[in-house]
């Protein structure tokens, strides 16, 4: 898989994880909003109507007992007021129970409400009868109905207690559902963050391995370049020694044609050896130039990848910023909801905190990537300088090859006429001096190639540091 494909895989993985967390949070938030609607439209009105109905239940008892007291002391205005109040409270009682019936309650709660209706009607009838008897027939007749009235009161009280418990149970179930959704949202956010970290770590590890493999390939080429430079140094030393020996032979055999002929043979052989060495040096220089070009291409690819990673981290930072804004808006809406929005405010604050942490992490990662990108640019610059240096080395090697060709041609011309001993001797002497100069040039070139190989080692060390796997430079070359 290429570096580009791995980067796209990293972006796709983050997108899938973030979308999954977002969708699950949206679903849970929708469920939570439905719970809020249930509380606002059903649970709160149910508790209110139940409370008012219970007040009417106790109020009817108070009116009935008040009517008995008024009858006992023969308080006519009090009895008239009691008759009015019992009718008003009975009507309100029925109204509140009917409003409870109109709500979308649970089936069990509706069944309990159905059981309350007969008990309520019986209790209202007993209340009206007791008040009517107190007003029309007096205390002695009305007091006889008091046991039946108390019995109906207790029956209705038991039924209403059951109904109240069921209404409280329904409200508690909605509350527990909201708490569960809050826990699920928090767990989902934590798991999503952990998955992002794990997935990013795996992709980064693979990228580091790929870069390390490239570095090892360049290391091997650098080692070959160093070996070639050493061989070139040895060859140049041999060439200089041969030139020195040729000069000594010319001085010793100045008066002898046979000695001159032998010196000529030595010079000719040295020229052939120099030509072979020059050819090998030229091939090694070509390989070094190609390796340097490959290194430059690799550094350019790394720079491009680092730039893309900066863009990706910027996108993640934008998402975190927008999430923070959404969490802040959610906190404001929760604050407006008052007591009912406290649970949602906690969730919004947690989402906001996570978005801020994501933004901070994205900023840290962006800084690290920018630092790595600058180091990659510096490595590319050094590699470019190495390419220019190798071009100069290659040009020098070509010149050496040309010089050696000239030496060989000169030796061929000298062999054409052994009779021109004096002229040939002069040419041989001149050739020997040129050989010494060529040997010096070759020696200098070998030193420059050796230095270039060490420069490549430094570049590799920088590349290894970028991947987090620095190695000893001496082990590379």
SULVENGI-V471700 format. One record per pair of residues at least 6 apart in sequence whose C-alpha atoms are under 8 Angstrom apart, sorted by the first residue. I is the first residue (numbers start at 1). GAP is how many residues later the second one is. Records with the same first field share a line. If there is no record, write none. Layout:
I: GAP, GAP
//
This chain:
3: 204, 207, 302
4: 301
6: 197, 201
7: 196, 298, 302
10: 189, 190, 193
11: 301
13: 183, 186
14: 182, 185
17: 175, 178, 179
18: 174
21: 167, 168, 171
24: 161, 164
25: 160, 163
28: 153, 156, 157
29: 152
32: 145, 146, 149
35: 139, 142, 143
36: 304
38: 136
39: 132, 135
42: 61, 62, 63
43: 124, 127, 128
45: 55
46: 54, 57, 121
47: 117, 120, 121
49: 47, 48, 50, 51
50: 46, 47, 50, 114
52: 41, 44
53: 39, 40, 43, 44
54: 106
56: 33, 34, 36, 37
57: 36, 96, 100
59: 30
60: 26, 29, 30, 64, 67
61: 66, 92
63: 19, 22, 23, 68
64: 18, 22, 63, 64, 66, 67
66: 16
67: 11, 12, 15, 64, 67, 68
68: 63, 66, 71, 74, 75
69: 70
70: 6, 8, 9, 64
71: 8, 63, 64, 67, 68
72: 66, 67
76: 59
79: 52, 55, 56
80: 55
82: 49
83: 45, 48, 49, 52
86: 41, 42, 45
87: 41
90: 34
97: 20
101: 9, 12
106: 64
108: 58
109: 54, 57, 58
112: 47, 50, 51
113: 50
115: 44
116: 40, 43, 44, 47
119: 33, 36, 37, 40
120: 36
122: 30
123: 26, 29, 30, 33
126: 22, 23, 26
127: 22
130: 12, 13, 15, 16, 19
131: 11
133: 6, 8, 9
134: 7, 8
178: 165
179: 164
182: 161, 162, 165
185: 162
186: 161, 164
189: 162, 165
208: 259, 260
211: 256
212: 252, 255, 257
214: 84
215: 245, 248, 249
218: 73, 77, 242
219: 238, 241, 257, 258
220: 256, 257
221: 67, 70
222: 66, 231, 234, 235, 254, 255
223: 230, 253, 254
225: 59, 63, 224, 225, 228
226: 223, 224, 227, 228, 251
228: 53, 56
229: 217, 218, 220, 221
230: 216, 220
232: 45, 49, 210, 211, 214
233: 209, 210, 213, 214
235: 42
236: 203, 204, 206, 207
237: 202, 206
239: 31, 35, 196, 197, 200
240: 195, 196, 199, 200
242: 25, 28
243: 24, 27, 189, 190, 192, 193
244: 188, 192
246: 17, 20, 21, 186
247: 182, 185, 186
249: 10, 11, 14
250: 9, 10, 13, 175, 179
252: 7
253: 6, 7
254: 6
257: 164
260: 165
264: 147, 164
267: 144, 161, 164, 165
268: 140, 143
271: 133, 136, 137, 140
272: 132, 136
274: 130
275: 126, 129, 130, 133
278: 119, 120, 122, 123, 126
279: 122
281: 116
282: 112, 115, 116, 119
285: 105, 108, 109, 112
286: 108
288: 102
289: 98, 101, 102
292: 91, 92, 94, 95
293: 94
295: 88
296: 84, 87, 88
299: 77, 78, 80, 81
300: 77, 80
302: 71, 74
303: 70, 73, 74
306: 63, 64, 66, 67
307: 66
309: 57, 60
310: 56, 59, 60
313: 49, 50, 52, 53
314: 48, 52
316: 43, 46
317: 41, 42, 45, 46
320: 35, 36, 38, 39
321: 34, 35, 38
323: 28, 29, 32
324: 27, 28, 29, 31, 32
325: 27
327: 21, 22, 24, 25
328: 20, 21, 24
330: 14, 15, 18
331: 13, 14, 17, 18
333: 8
334: 6, 7, 8, 10, 11
335: 6, 7, 10
372: 94
375: 87, 91
376: 87, 90
379: 80, 83, 84
382: 77
383: 73, 76
386: 66, 69, 70
389: 63
390: 59, 62
393: 52, 55, 56
396: 49
397: 48
400: 38, 42
403: 35
407: 24
410: 21
414: 10, 13, 14
418: 6
453: 24
454: 23
457: 16, 19, 20
458: 15
461: 9, 10, 11, 12
462: 8
464: 6, 7
//
